Amino acid sequence: MKTIIKIIVVLFILTGMFNAGRAAFNNYSFEDAVHEGLLFDPNASDAEITEMIMKLAREYDIPIEPGGIKISSRGQDLVVEMSYTQNVVLVPGVFQRDWTFEPSTSTRLLGKGKGGRR
């Protein structure tokens, strides 16, 4: 009987770790996709960047709102900070948790710097 209980506990732990890892990997993939989008069009306007982020969020099933996106310039760097909360089911039917993710990325504006943005 002890062995069965140990196996069940290990299965719960492994399932929770797998689902948490999957949620974190999806967040990092989304962050990387946003970074790639900035690399290909760093001079886009704030509205265009927000639109690109929202499109990627739909593709990655990320529940982000436009208000959770902050775009700023620091010197020659364009910085995008995002924040969203997602319900992550760690063990189906047993344990779930709301996690707040705060991905951010930046890219260097070459040439004219901030004045080169639309």
Backbone as numpy.savetxt, mean C-alpha at the origin, in Angstrom:
# Nx Ny Nz CAx CAy CAz Cx Cy Cz
-4.46 -37.02 22.32 -5.26 -35.82 22.32 -4.41 -34.55 22.32
-3.29 -34.57 23.07 -2.40 -33.41 23.10 -1.84 -33.12 21.72
-1.54 -34.17 20.97 -0.97 -33.99 19.63 -1.97 -33.31 18.71
-3.23 -33.68 18.80 -4.26 -33.07 17.96 -4.41 -31.59 18.29
-4.39 -31.25 19.57 -4.50 -29.85 19.98 -3.29 -29.07 19.49
-2.11 -29.63 19.59 -0.90 -28.96 19.10 -0.98 -28.73 17.60
-1.47 -29.71 16.86 -1.60 -29.57 15.41 -2.59 -28.46 15.07
-3.71 -28.41 15.77 -4.71 -27.37 15.52 -4.14 -25.98 15.83
-3.41 -25.85 16.93 -2.80 -24.57 17.29 -1.79 -24.15 16.22
-0.97 -25.09 15.78 0.02 -24.78 14.74 -0.68 -24.37 13.45
-1.76 -25.04 13.08 -2.51 -24.68 11.87 -3.09 -23.27 11.98
-3.63 -22.90 13.16 -4.13 -21.55 13.37 -3.01 -20.52 13.21
-1.87 -20.80 13.80 -0.73 -19.88 13.72 -0.25 -19.75 12.28
-0.10 -20.86 11.59 0.36 -20.82 10.20 -0.63 -20.10 9.30
-1.92 -20.33 9.50 -2.95 -19.65 8.71 -2.89 -18.14 8.95
-2.77 -17.74 10.22 -2.67 -16.32 10.55 -1.44 -15.68 9.94
-0.31 -16.37 10.02 0.93 -15.84 9.44 0.82 -15.72 7.92
0.22 -16.71 7.29 0.06 -16.68 5.83 -0.82 -15.51 5.41
-1.96 -15.33 6.07 -2.88 -14.25 5.70 -2.30 -12.87 6.01
-1.56 -12.74 7.11 -0.90 -11.47 7.42 0.18 -11.17 6.39
0.94 -12.19 6.02 1.97 -12.01 5.00 1.39 -11.64 3.65
0.26 -12.24 3.32 -0.39 -11.93 2.04 -0.87 -10.48 2.01
-1.43 -9.99 3.13 -1.88 -8.59 3.21 -0.69 -7.64 3.11
0.41 -7.96 3.79 1.61 -7.11 3.73 2.21 -7.12 2.33
2.26 -8.28 1.70 2.81 -8.38 0.35 1.97 -7.56 -0.63
0.65 -7.60 -0.48 -0.22 -6.81 -1.36 0.04 -5.32 -1.16
0.26 -4.89 0.09 0.58 -3.50 0.37 1.91 -3.10 -0.29
2.92 -3.93 -0.15 4.22 -3.62 -0.74 4.16 -3.62 -2.27
3.38 -4.52 -2.84 3.22 -4.54 -4.30 2.54 -3.27 -4.78
1.53 -2.82 -4.05 0.84 -1.58 -4.38 1.80 -0.39 -4.29
2.57 -0.34 -3.22 3.54 0.74 -3.04 4.56 0.76 -4.19
5.01 -0.42 -4.60 5.97 -0.52 -5.70 5.34 -0.07 -7.01
4.07 -0.41 -7.24 3.39 0.00 -8.47 3.22 1.52 -8.51
2.94 2.13 -7.36 2.83 3.59 -7.31 4.19 4.22 -7.61
5.24 3.65 -7.06 6.60 4.16 -7.32 6.92 4.07 -8.82
6.61 2.95 -9.44 6.85 2.82 -10.88 6.05 3.85 -11.67
4.81 4.10 -11.25 4.01 5.11 -11.93 4.63 6.49 -11.83
5.20 6.81 -10.68 5.88 8.10 -10.52 7.14 8.18 -11.36
7.85 7.07 -11.49 9.07 7.07 -12.30 8.79 7.35 -13.76
7.67 6.83 -14.25 7.36 7.00 -15.67 6.76 8.36 -15.98
6.17 9.05 -14.98 5.61 10.39 -15.22 5.77 11.25 -13.97
7.01 11.62 -13.63 7.23 12.40 -12.41 6.70 13.83 -12.50
6.48 14.33 -13.69 6.01 15.71 -13.85 4.49 15.81 -13.95
3.79 14.74 -13.64 2.33 14.75 -13.67 1.79 15.69 -12.59
0.61 16.20 -12.83 -0.02 17.08 -11.83 -0.49 16.23 -10.64
-0.82 16.91 -9.56 -1.31 16.20 -8.38 -2.58 15.41 -8.70
-3.47 16.00 -9.51 -4.71 15.31 -9.87 -4.42 14.05 -10.69
-3.46 14.13 -11.60 -3.10 12.96 -12.41 -2.46 11.87 -11.55
-1.64 12.26 -10.59 -1.02 11.29 -9.69 -2.09 10.62 -8.83
-3.02 11.41 -8.31 -4.11 10.85 -7.50 -4.95 9.88 -8.33
-5.24 10.25 -9.56 -6.01 9.36 -10.45 -5.25 8.06 -10.71
-3.95 8.14 -10.93 -3.13 6.95 -11.15 -3.14 6.05 -9.91
-3.04 6.65 -8.73 -3.04 5.89 -7.48 -4.39 5.21 -7.28
-5.47 5.91 -7.56 -6.79 5.32 -7.39 -7.01 4.16 -8.35
-6.49 4.28 -9.57 -6.59 3.18 -10.54 -5.82 1.96 -10.04
-4.60 2.19 -9.55 -3.81 1.08 -9.01 -4.46 0.47 -7.77
-5.09 1.31 -6.95 -5.76 0.80 -5.75 -6.89 -0.15 -6.13
-7.62 0.19 -7.20 -8.67 -0.72 -7.66 -8.08 -2.04 -8.15
-6.95 -1.97 -8.85 -6.31 -3.18 -9.36 -5.81 -4.08 -8.23
-5.31 -3.48 -7.16 -4.75 -4.24 -6.04 -5.76 -4.46 -4.91
-7.01 -4.05 -5.13 -8.07 -4.20 -4.14 -7.69 -3.53 -2.82
-7.23 -2.28 -2.93 -6.82 -1.47 -1.79 -7.92 -0.45 -1.50
-8.45 -0.41 -0.28 -9.55 0.51 0.05 -9.06 1.91 0.43
-8.45 2.60 -0.52 -7.91 3.93 -0.22 -8.86 4.99 -0.79
-8.97 6.09 -0.08 -9.78 7.22 -0.51 -8.84 8.34 -0.98
-9.32 9.20 -1.88 -8.45 10.31 -2.34 -7.95 11.18 -1.18
-8.72 11.28 -0.11 -8.28 12.05 1.05 -7.12 11.41 1.80
-6.86 10.13 1.55 -5.76 9.42 2.20 -4.46 9.52 1.43
-4.43 10.39 0.42 -3.23 10.56 -0.42 -2.70 11.97 -0.22
-1.43 12.07 0.15 -0.78 13.37 0.35 0.41 13.45 -0.59
0.42 14.47 -1.44 1.49 14.67 -2.41 2.21 15.96 -2.05
3.54 15.88 -1.92 4.31 17.07 -1.57 5.66 17.03 -2.27
6.30 18.17 -2.29 7.65 18.28 -2.85 8.59 18.66 -1.72
9.72 17.96 -1.67 10.78 18.29 -0.71 12.06 18.46 -1.50
12.41 19.69 -1.74 13.58 19.95 -2.58 13.29 19.47 -3.99
14.13 18.56 -4.48 13.92 18.01 -5.82 13.14 16.70 -5.79
12.66 16.29 -4.62 11.94 15.03 -4.50 10.43 15.25 -4.49
9.73 14.40 -5.22 8.28 14.36 -5.18 7.91 13.21 -4.24
7.20 13.51 -3.16 6.89 12.53 -2.13 5.38 12.27 -2.11
5.02 10.99 -2.13 3.61 10.60 -2.06 3.45 9.72 -0.81
2.59 10.18 0.10 2.30 9.42 1.31 0.83 9.03 1.27
0.56 7.78 1.58 -0.81 7.27 1.52 -1.15 6.61 2.84
-2.43 6.50 3.12 -2.87 5.84 4.34 -4.23 5.21 4.08
-4.37 3.96 4.50 -5.66 3.28 4.39 -5.74 2.19 5.45
-6.97 1.85 5.80 -7.22 0.79 6.77 -7.93 -0.35 6.07
-7.45 -1.55 6.30 -8.01 -2.73 5.65 -8.28 -3.79 6.70
-9.44 -4.44 6.60 -9.76 -5.54 7.50 -9.08 -6.79 6.97
-8.20 -7.36 7.79 -7.44 -8.56 7.40 -7.97 -9.73 8.23
-8.46 -10.74 7.52 -8.94 -11.95 8.18 -7.74 -12.87 8.38
-7.29 -12.97 9.62 -6.11 -13.78 9.92 -6.46 -15.26 9.98
-7.48 -15.59 10.73 -7.97 -16.97 10.80 -9.46 -16.89 10.49
-9.88 -17.38 9.33 -11.29 -17.26 8.91 -12.26 -17.77 9.96
-13.23 -16.91 10.29 -14.24 -17.26 11.26 -13.81 -17.17 12.70
-12.54 -16.88 12.94 -12.04 -16.86 14.32 -11.44 -15.50 14.68
-10.56 -14.98 13.84 -9.83 -13.77 14.21 -9.60 -12.90 12.98
-10.03 -11.65 13.10 -9.76 -10.66 12.06 -9.38 -9.35 12.73
-8.69 -8.50 11.96 -8.16 -7.28 12.56 -8.12 -6.19 11.51
-8.41 -4.95 11.91 -8.24 -3.80 11.03 -6.80 -3.35 11.13
-6.14 -3.31 9.99 -4.76 -2.83 9.94 -4.70 -1.54 9.15
-3.94 -0.58 9.68 -3.72 0.67 8.96 -2.36 0.59 8.30
-2.38 0.69 6.98 -1.14 0.67 6.19 -0.82 2.11 5.80
0.45 2.45 5.79 0.88 3.80 5.42 2.04 3.72 4.43
1.75 3.27 3.20 2.82 3.22 2.20 3.21 4.63 1.76
4.47 4.78 1.42 4.94 6.06 0.88 6.03 5.79 -0.13
6.18 6.71 -1.04 7.21 6.58 -2.06 7.63 7.97 -2.51
8.77 8.03 -3.14 9.25 9.32 -3.65 10.08 9.08 -4.90
10.23 10.14 -5.66 11.07 10.09 -6.84 11.76 11.44 -6.98
12.91 11.42 -7.59 13.70 12.64 -7.78 13.24 13.32 -9.06
12.93 14.62 -8.96 12.57 15.40 -10.13 13.84 15.96 -10.74
14.13 15.54 -11.93 15.34 15.99 -12.61 15.04 17.23 -13.44
16.03 17.99 -13.69 15.86 19.16 -14.55 15.37 20.35 -13.77
14.17 20.79 -14.09 13.64 22.01 -13.53 13.13 21.87 -12.09
13.04 20.65 -11.58 12.56 20.47 -10.23 11.08 20.73 -10.12
10.67 21.41 -9.07 9.25 21.63 -8.81 8.59 22.42 -9.93
9.31 23.33 -10.54 8.74 24.12 -11.63 8.44 23.29 -12.86
9.02 22.08 -12.98 8.78 21.25 -14.14 7.48 20.47 -14.06
6.82 20.47 -12.92 5.56 19.74 -12.77 4.42 20.54 -13.38
3.44 19.80 -13.86 2.25 20.45 -14.44 1.28 20.81 -13.35
